[in-house]
Amino acid sequence: MWWKLFFLLLYFFMLFILARFFEAIVWYETGIFATQLVDPVTLSFKKLKTILECRGLGYSGLAEKRDVRELVQNSGELMQGELYSALKNEKEQVGSDSSTTFNGEMHFYELVEDTKDGIWLVQVIAQDRNPLLSTANWGKMVQKVSQFGIRTGTFNCSSDSRYCHKRGWMKSTLIMSVPQTNASKGKVMLKEYNGRRIETEHIFKWMTAHVASRIKTIRFSEQLLDDWYQMEKQPVKMFLFARLLQPPAFFSALSIKFTGRIEFIFVDVRNWDNTSCLDEIGVQQMPSYILKTPEGIYRYGNSTGEFISLHAMDAFLRSVQPEVNDLFILSLVMVNLMAWMDLFITQGATIKRFVVLISTLGTYNSLLIISWLPILGFLQLPYLDNFYEYSLKLLRYADTTTIASWVRADWTFYSSHPALFLSTYLAHGLLIDYFEKKRRCSNEDQNANNLEWLSSLWDWYTSYLVHPIASFQNFESDWDDDPNFLLERLAFPDLWLRPLVPIDYIKNLPTWKFRLAQSEVPNRVDQDNRQKTMTNPNGGSSGDQEVHHCSSEVLHDNNNGFSAPMKSEESWSGGEEQDTDWSHWPCGMLHCTECVVCLENFETDCLVMGLPCSHVFHQQCIVVWLAGGRHCCPVCRWPSYKKRPTRQHATEQLEPE
């Protein structure tokens, strides 16, 4: 998990560097930056109207370019980035229609009347009547209001005539839904359009006038000072100082979106003669967007990416005063980006990568939801109010820095270019995959194909389904080739009581060849000398016993870590030891010349196999014994897959009684 977090942070750093690289390219080719101011005098009449439409200011009564230019200047400074975004959005909105069609009373109530923090514009078509706006004009209206977060819909009374009679909608009209109070999740009110003119600009003016009426408006300097220094329950306020009749539509739309979190105040300074109060609170130029917090004031528009638009100011305010839902969505995006790193970190078959990815996505999202449940409970405790306030204070300090403005600008840039974001993420993942292959070059599993991996996955799943006890012992299943094996196992009544042990450990048991000694008659003198050297503490010799030294030379190394006593015991089969060459006998295995499974002696160069309990058998005999499901030693019944502890009394057994 930590490696995924590291790769994700590295990816964000690469995006930050890439954005600075794009800015350098634009500056090299055009000589301008996105934060560079644009003189409205140099713009055409069409571009000026595009800027006013993006800001939400009406221009229907302005026929001259000079009046339109002054309106743009009075609403805020224009930057190159805002101009580029406005022209780009105008091209993308052509032909787009995201209007909702309501099918009845409950559908209308759920989406419109039950929406507490949004604005709806609904065209009601009376029964057997024509709509108020034609299809072309309604499409223009949808495009105009959708850029401010206003949702649109159509309600045809022919689908629910009873509800239209209940509401009094006897003729085709337009209905706007706006929150009634400034409290979060408050009631909504429905406003009906009663104007005679049905042009798009007049309807839009009617809408913006109703939305702007919710914003507190200050028109006198004394009222400004009283409100500026007044300590209220809402510590964060957004002020707009401008020479306008009403605030722009994007400013009014944000006031509804941040209801209960930020208070929006519009200060009309058109008729002010005394501006000393503005100098007293630190407002030096017009227009100005001022964010007032308990920590101080912040002038919006001086840093990178702080444009006079809905999306730019929305990103700024969400970072300064986030709600719990914003933090949850951010954590959800981060967790899923981390989980998708498994697609590139995992090596092997393609299907294996996607299976691991799905498993990681499910695990991470489940843990995220489970982790958020107690957090939501703690945030509702009254004792944590101070902690919540201090956390927001630190967050506001961090989000008003230059680095935070760069991050917000990059977020806005990459969110408006999703193809670039996905392509860079894919390139970053392929680089991770390349370096992981280099790091795991010695791993043979990475060359496995899809069929082999699916086969091993099916083996594991079948073993888990039939015998879950054995599946959790870190064994990899190796089922028989018999297709009826599973059905035969289901016939046992003790299916869930008798665990099935996989037989992969059998090939890891020590195996070697049994050999006879080259000299059948050992040197008696040497044997007597060896017997004399082995004396007990009382001075006696070892008598009839003989010490055999073990060799470490084995055909198969024990990968499971099986070990046996360091010294061997007497032959438990009673064979002739003097005819056997014990030099190739593995260390710790008991010396014997007979297999107790088939009751036959070991022949020269035959394969023998030892178990962890140190008993030795014919390799073929013991494999058949173990593969039949009897996973224990035929002599001592010790489990054949389990390491046996070293017996401390092995040396005492060599002493004469």
Stockholm file with secondary structure:
# STOCKHOLM 1.0

chainA/1-657         MWWKLFFLLLYFFMLFILARFFEAIVWYETGIFATQLVDPVTLSFKKLKTILECRGLGYSGLAEKRDVRELVQNSGELMQGELYSALKNEKEQVGSDSSTTFNGEMHFYELVEDTKDGIWLVQVIAQDRNPLLSTANWGKMVQKVSQFGIRTGTFNCSSDSRYCHKRGWMKSTLIMSVPQTNASKGKVMLKEYNGRRIETEHIFKWMTAHVASRIKTIRFSEQLLDDWYQMEKQPVKMFLFARLLQPPAFFSALSIKFTGRIEFIFVDVRNWDNTSCLDEIGVQQMPSYILKTPEGIYRYGNSTGEFISLHAMDAFLRSVQPEVNDLFILSLVMVNLMAWMDLFITQGATIKRFVVLISTLGTYNSLLIISWLPILGFLQLPYLDNFYEYSLKLLRYADTTTIASWVRADWTFYSSHPALFLSTYLAHGLLIDYFEKKRRCSNEDQNANNLEWLSSLWDWYTSYLVHPIASFQNFESDWDDDPNFLLERLAFPDLWLRPLVPIDYIKNLPTWKFRLAQSEVPNRVDQDNRQKTMTNPNGGSSGDQEVHHCSSEVLHDNNNGFSAPMKSEESWSGGEEQDTDWSHWPCGMLHCTECVVCLENFETDCLVMGLPCSHVFHQQCIVVWLAGGRHCCPVCRWPSYKKRPTRQHATEQLEPE
#=GR chainA/1-657 SS CHHHHHHHHHHHHHHHHHHHHHHHHHHHHHSCCTTSBCCGGGSCHHHHHHHHHHHTCCCTTCCSHHHHHHHHHHHCCCBHHHHHHHHHHHHHTTTCCCCEEECSHHHHIIIIITCSSCCEEEEEECTTSCCSSCHHHHHHHHHHHHTTTCEEEEEEGGGCHHHHHHHTCCSCEEEEEEESSSSTTCCEEEEECCCSCCCHHHHHHHHHHHHHTTSEEECSHHHHHHHHSCCCSCCCEEEEEESCSSCCHHHHHHHHHTTTTCEEEEEECTTCCCCHHHHHHTCCSSSEEEEEETTEEEEETSSTTCCSSHHHHHHHHHHHSCCHHHHHHHHHHHHHHHHHTHHHHCCSCHHHHHHHHHHHHHHHHHHHHHHHHHHHHHHTSGGGHHHHHHHHHHHHHHHTSHHHHHHHHHHHHHHHCHHHHHHHHHHHHHHHHHHHHHHTTTCGGGGCCHHHHHHHHHHHHHHHHHCHHHHTTSCCCCCCSCTTHHHHHHTCTTTTTSCCCCSGGGGGSCEEEECBCSCSSCCHHHHHHHHHHCBCTTSCBCTTCCCCCCBCCCSSCCTTCCCCCSSCCCCSSCCCGGGBCGGGSBTTCCCCSEETTTTEECCTTEEEEECTTSCEEEHHHHHHHHHTTCCBCTTTCCBTTSCCCCCTTHHHHTSCC
#=GC SS_cons         CHHHHHHHHHHHHHHHHHHHHHHHHHHHHHSCCTTSBCCGGGSCHHHHHHHHHHHTCCCTTCCSHHHHHHHHHHHCCCBHHHHHHHHHHHHHTTTCCCCEEECSHHHHIIIIITCSSCCEEEEEECTTSCCSSCHHHHHHHHHHHHTTTCEEEEEEGGGCHHHHHHHTCCSCEEEEEEESSSSTTCCEEEEECCCSCCCHHHHHHHHHHHHHTTSEEECSHHHHHHHHSCCCSCCCEEEEEESCSSCCHHHHHHHHHTTTTCEEEEEECTTCCCCHHHHHHTCCSSSEEEEEETTEEEEETSSTTCCSSHHHHHHHHHHHSCCHHHHHHHHHHHHHHHHHTHHHHCCSCHHHHHHHHHHHHHHHHHHHHHHHHHHHHHHTSGGGHHHHHHHHHHHHHHHTSHHHHHHHHHHHHHHHCHHHHHHHHHHHHHHHHHHHHHHTTTCGGGGCCHHHHHHHHHHHHHHHHHCHHHHTTSCCCCCCSCTTHHHHHHTCTTTTTSCCCCSGGGGGSCEEEECBCSCSSCCHHHHHHHHHHCBCTTSCBCTTCCCCCCBCCCSSCCTTCCCCCSSCCCCSSCCCGGGBCGGGSBTTCCCCSEETTTTEECCTTEEEEECTTSCEEEHHHHHHHHHTTCCBCTTTCCBTTSCCCCCTTHHHHTSCC
//
